[in-house]
Amino acid sequence: MMRIFQRLSIVLALLALAVTPARALLSIDITEGTVRAIPIAIPHFAGTGADAALGQQIAEVVEADLGSTGLLQPVNRAAFIAPVMGTADVPRFAEWRAIGADAVVTGQLVREGGNTLKVEFRLWDAVQERQLVGRQFSTTPQNWRRVAHIVADAIYESLTGEEGYFDTRVVFVAESGPKNRRVKRLAVMDQDGANLKYLTDGSSLVLTPRFSPAGQTVTYMSYEGAQPQVFLLDVETGRRQILGNFNNMSFAPRFSPDGRRVVLSLQEGGNANLFEMDLGSKSLRRLTQTGAIDTAPSYSPDGQQIVFESDRGGTQQLYVMNAAGGEATRISFGEGRYSTPVWSPRGDLIAFTKQAAGRFSIGVMSPDGSGERLLTTGRHNEGPTWAPNGRVLAFFRETGGASGGPQIYTVDITGRNERRVITTTLASDPAWSPRRD
Amino acid sequence: MRAALIVSAVVHFMILAGMLVTLPDAEGFSTPSVDALPVELVTIDEETDVTLGRVDAEEVLDEAAPQTVEADAPAEPDTTPGANDAAAEEIATDENARVDAPESSAPEPAGLPEPVEAPAPPEETPPATDVAAADPLPEPPAPEAEAPAPVPETVVPSRKPRPPRRTEQARLQRPNENSFDANRLSQLINRTDPSGGGSGSAQASLGAASGRAAAPLTLSEKDALRSQMQRCWNPPIAVRDGTDVAIIVEVRLFIDGSVEAIDSVGAQGVGRLYDVAADSARRAVLQCQPYRLPTSKYAEWKAVQVTFDPRDLLR
């Protein structure tokens, strides 16, 4: 008994020591910062022979990706001391700091056999004078753009803490021809506008393409046949199938987060209601039954809830309901009409199009409807879609005039850094892919 | 007996456990973040900047150093405000100068505490070497030292080093010192009573100088340090919107304000977000060095614990 008591005392004494501060140290709390773009230097990647040019191109794509975020600021190449740097070279940090670079990227291309290219890169912190990331990839030389995007993702992640979104694609409706006879074709491109590929021939009107969570399949609405219907299309193989044989028009499809279901609107007389189709069993389940138009459904990332637009209250507003259907709660209460809600992949925000006083805005609000913020407002902005990290939105903007047309823009969720995505055609209705594995 | 022991043990355990649970939650003496006000807080120890005494200390000097004799001719070395003992110590080496100014050794018998560190004779030398290097006229100092021959004894030894800073021009003007010169008004005004040991404003007292407690940094000095770090901290986007990550580092500084080392002390959060936040914190500390802090309080800021807390940041 006595021994137990002694041991107890010792343990308590040790515990007491452990929680007692050792000494009074001058302590400072930093609760504010100075937000600015991180200056980063990206010399051309080293390579021999034909690969030297490839090394330049890769570095330039990395630089364009990082610069497009507004969070990183590529340092002007003209100031570089070493315009080309391989991964074997440890940068002379003081020299890079002298031209204002907080971070330096070095990289090199090594040919392994005939058609295999090894791309190595290192990200250095010029202030702490140490390496932050170092990776290598083996690929075919034709795949260099994708490697560049993957490198940019890794750099972005270790400097901002956010998930990268450069190795992604955007499916959209490519438009061409005069305004009254527009040809609309389904197309897919890299997020930076490169590698454009048409998915349909333009013989029939297409609308609202959406990626599956796996990034391989696209669901969209097409006006071919007797009436508009929803289709599934494999982006790589081009294989296409109709979602279901419905008696009425089906539209506004979107995949569930697990990719096993598609939620869509079905026309019922003058109204439209929401339905969910199981892709495995092809069974259809009703989610809403109202005398109104319920459309543009979008799942929460956990698949438990659905946000959609409905005019059941008189004007188009946003509602949230359980994914199994049932009672819906209105979340939008501002002036004007709300449409095309999209739940963020992070779950924290819902993006929407808002029409008020003759102007169209892209905005975000919390899933409970609070904290509404408009990110951009103009003559015509529409159709937001989330980048997979939930930090950036793409949407399309219609420009007026005879030669005007829709163009795709991106903006980050603070409303800053609005940029046009350069496309070779007019483009509307973008849908961002998930990140590729 | 046994039962009482058990009860006692249990009750003690409960009390101690209760204290362990509740007391550690008490906030440390962290400085709340406040906007700097144009108010300087003056602590009492700055006003009474005395060295702590030791009872057994040898009595060194209880009264002021030799008083200035009322003399019409102002002592030449006394006329250059701004010089200090330290400078004199560094340069008082020249043998010739020692010969040139033997008179100035007079004060030594006064029994000042300083003489050991800064012997009076060499103090006269700097003028000779300095000027000799700069001009082709090395002589001037000597005549000057001789001219006021009767005066030197009246001079406080610790002020002697000042002559070195005198310019040639000033020396040439010297013969006219009887006439009133408005330019020298400040020198008359600035003349202070001789004091005993120590330098600066420290008062003479018994005891070792090292016994004095260091004055803590004032609120505005802390605020200056904080704002200097805040200026360099670029919180990564991922932690800007209330993410539950906080980085605590201990920064060790050299006396020139540059960073010696940054040690991680503690943190909240894990994984990539933590790594990115920690990197940004270290970059901030490194980028804003050197830190401008009073060297007299180096002991206070030799090590600083810095908490980078983005939880209250607004985008």
Chai-1 contact restraints between the chains, C-beta under 6 A:
chainA,res_idxA,chainB,res_idxB,connection_type,confidence,min_distance_angstrom,max_distance_angstrom,comment,restraint_id
A,F5,B,A9,contact,1.0,0.0,6.0,A-B,restraint_1
A,L12,B,L16,contact,1.0,0.0,6.0,A-B,restraint_2
A,L15,B,L20,contact,1.0,0.0,6.0,A-B,restraint_3
A,V19,B,P24,contact,1.0,0.0,6.0,A-B,restraint_4
A,L25,B,A303,contact,1.0,0.0,6.0,A-B,restraint_5
A,L25,B,Q305,contact,1.0,0.0,6.0,A-B,restraint_6
A,L26,B,E300,contact,1.0,0.0,6.0,A-B,restraint_7
A,L26,B,W301,contact,1.0,0.0,6.0,A-B,restraint_8
A,L26,B,V304,contact,1.0,0.0,6.0,A-B,restraint_9
A,S27,B,S30,contact,1.0,0.0,6.0,A-B,restraint_10
A,S27,B,Q305,contact,1.0,0.0,6.0,A-B,restraint_11
A,I28,B,R226,contact,1.0,0.0,6.0,A-B,restraint_12
A,I28,B,V306,contact,1.0,0.0,6.0,A-B,restraint_13
A,D29,B,S33,contact,1.0,0.0,6.0,A-B,restraint_14
A,D29,B,T307,contact,1.0,0.0,6.0,A-B,restraint_15
A,I30,B,M229,contact,1.0,0.0,6.0,A-B,restraint_16
A,I30,B,Q230,contact,1.0,0.0,6.0,A-B,restraint_17
A,I30,B,W233,contact,1.0,0.0,6.0,A-B,restraint_18
A,I30,B,F308,contact,1.0,0.0,6.0,A-B,restraint_19
A,T31,B,S33,contact,1.0,0.0,6.0,A-B,restraint_20
A,T31,B,D309,contact,1.0,0.0,6.0,A-B,restraint_21
A,T31,B,D312,contact,1.0,0.0,6.0,A-B,restraint_22
A,E32,B,Q230,contact,1.0,0.0,6.0,A-B,restraint_23
A,G33,B,W233,contact,1.0,0.0,6.0,A-B,restraint_24
A,G33,B,N234,contact,1.0,0.0,6.0,A-B,restraint_25
A,G33,B,P235,contact,1.0,0.0,6.0,A-B,restraint_26
A,T34,B,R231,contact,1.0,0.0,6.0,A-B,restraint_27
A,R36,B,N234,contact,1.0,0.0,6.0,A-B,restraint_28
A,L71,B,I237,contact,1.0,0.0,6.0,A-B,restraint_29
A,V127,B,R283,contact,1.0,0.0,6.0,A-B,restraint_30
A,V127,B,L286,contact,1.0,0.0,6.0,A-B,restraint_31
A,V127,B,Q287,contact,1.0,0.0,6.0,A-B,restraint_32
A,Q128,B,R282,contact,1.0,0.0,6.0,A-B,restraint_33
A,T160,B,P236,contact,1.0,0.0,6.0,A-B,restraint_34
A,T160,B,I237,contact,1.0,0.0,6.0,A-B,restraint_35
A,T160,B,A238,contact,1.0,0.0,6.0,A-B,restraint_36
A,G161,B,P236,contact,1.0,0.0,6.0,A-B,restraint_37
A,G161,B,A238,contact,1.0,0.0,6.0,A-B,restraint_38
A,G161,B,L273,contact,1.0,0.0,6.0,A-B,restraint_39
A,G161,B,V276,contact,1.0,0.0,6.0,A-B,restraint_40
A,E162,B,I237,contact,1.0,0.0,6.0,A-B,restraint_41
A,E162,B,A238,contact,1.0,0.0,6.0,A-B,restraint_42
A,T414,B,R315,contact,1.0,0.0,6.0,A-B,restraint_43
